[in-house]
């Protein structure tokens, strides 16, 4: 830091004597009436008394950056704590892996179901999604029970069963769509 400051070309020369009084005279001559901002005692002070500690812009920005960093860290810690208390992942690492497996499987099956969207399969998909929404609402109520009784094996088993029911529901809907496709193909072959 010392080297950097030594390399900089700061204007460190003191102002010529009487500079301030000449400035005030010019200001008064220009017709400015509000010179009361400058204290007359300032004219009598020596240069050592007039030193003012000013906050440089880099210091201000570093303080702002430090504050932003602290807020970011606090927010990150808060989100980690809220997600850790969310569902099976707060029971054990194995349960966290199981929850990840179930949620990933459900998302994959749901993507497969959405790819099968057609006018023929629309009713099956709508019914499956309605049933899936009902199971998700049930899961939320089970999760509320889990927050109260997080030691209860029955609540944990109900959460796992809910995940399995959602996967079974999506697989059943996909099977129904496949059967519908096969039926349409057979129907088209008999017509030809």
N, C-alpha and C positions, 0 to 999 in steps of 0.2 A: 504494500500500500504506500509506503514511504517513497519508493522509487516512482510509482505512478504519479503521486502528487508532485514530486520533484520535476518530472517531465512536463507537467502541465504549465501553461502560461497564464497564471492568475495575475490579475492586476492588484498588486499588494502595495503599490505606492500610496502614500497618504496624500490627501488633497492639500493644495496650497493654503497657507494661512489666510483667514478672512473669507474663504470660499462660501461658507454658510451665510455670513452677513451680506455678501454681494448678492447671493441668491435671493435672500429676503427682500433686499432693496429692489431688485428687478421684479419680484413678485408683487410688491406694493405698488410699484410704478405701473404695472400692467392693470391695476385696478382691482386686484383681488382683495376682498374684504375679510375673508376667513383665513387669517394667518394664525389663529389661536391654536391650531393643531400642533404647531411647533412650540414647545415650551421654551421660554426665555432662559430657563436654567440650563437647557441643552447647550446654549452658546458658551456658558461658563465651564462646562465639563472638559476634562482632558480626554485625549484619545483612548487611554486605558479605561476610563469610565464609560466610554461610549460603545465598547465592544458588546455585540448582541449575538447570542447564539441563535442562528437561524437553521431551520430544518431544510436541508437540500432536497430536491425532488427525488433523487435516488433513495434517500432515506425514507421518504414518504411511501414510495412504491414498494420498498422492501418490507415496510411494516404492513402494508395492505396485502402483499403476497403472503407474508407469514400468517396473517389473520385468516386469509382465504384457505391456506393450507390446514390450519387448525380446525376450521369449520368443516372442511372436507373430510378430515380424519375422523372427527366426531360423528359426522353423518354416516360414514362408512361403517364405523363400529356399531352404530345404532341399527343399520340395515342388517348387519350380520347377526346381531342378537335377535332381531325380530324374525329373521328367516330360520334361525336355529330352533326357535320355539314353535315352529310351524309344522305340525304333523308328525309323521313317523321319524323324520330325520333327527328329532331331538331325543329319541329313545336311545339309539345306539348307532354306530357306524354301519352295522349290517342292515338295520332298518332304513337308514338313509339310502343305502344302495338299493334296497327293495323298493322304496318309494320312487327313486329315480328310474328303476326298471319299469315299474308299472306306468308311470307318467309318460315315459318314452314310448312304450308299447301302445298306450292309448292314443297318443298323437300319431303314431304310424298307422294304426288301424283307421283312425279318423281321416287321415289323408287318403288312404285307399278308398274309403267310403265316398269321399268327396270326388274322387276321380271317376267314380261310377255314376255320376249325376247324369240322368237322362229323363225324358218324359215318362218312360216305362218304370224307372226305378225311383221316381220322385217320392211316391207314397211311402215306400220302405225306408228311404233315407230320412224323411220328415219324422216318421214314427220312431226311428232309432235315435234321432237327435232329441226328440221330446223325452224319451225314456232316459237318455244320457243326462239331460238337464235335471231330471228328477233325482237320479242317482247322485249327481253333483250336489244338489241341495241337501240330500240325506248325508252326504259326506261332510258338509259344512256343519250340520247339527252334531254329527259324531265328533268332529274336531272341537266343537265347543265343549262337549262332554270330556274330551281328552284334556283340555286346558284345566278342567276342574280335577279330573281323576287321571293324571298322566301315569300313574303306576298300574292302573287297571288293565289286566291282560284281556279282559272281555272287550274293552274299548279298542285296544290295539287290534284284536282279531276282527272286530267289526270294520275297522278302517281297511284292513287287508282284504276282507271279503268284499267290501264296496269296490275296491280297485278291480278285483277279479270279476265282479259282476259287470262292471263297465266294459272290460275286455271281452267277456263272453257275449255281451249284448252286441258289440260291434262285429265280432266274428260271426254271430248268427245273422246279422243284417247282410254281411258280405256273402254268406252262404245262400241266403234267400235271393240275392241279386244274381248269383251264379246259376241257381236253379231256374230263375226267370229267363236268363239268357239261353240256357240249354233248352228250355221249353219252347222259346221263340224259334230257335234254330231247328228243332224237330218239327215244329208246326210249319215252318217255311219249307223244309225238305218234303213233307207229305203233300204239300200243295203243288210242288213242282212235279 
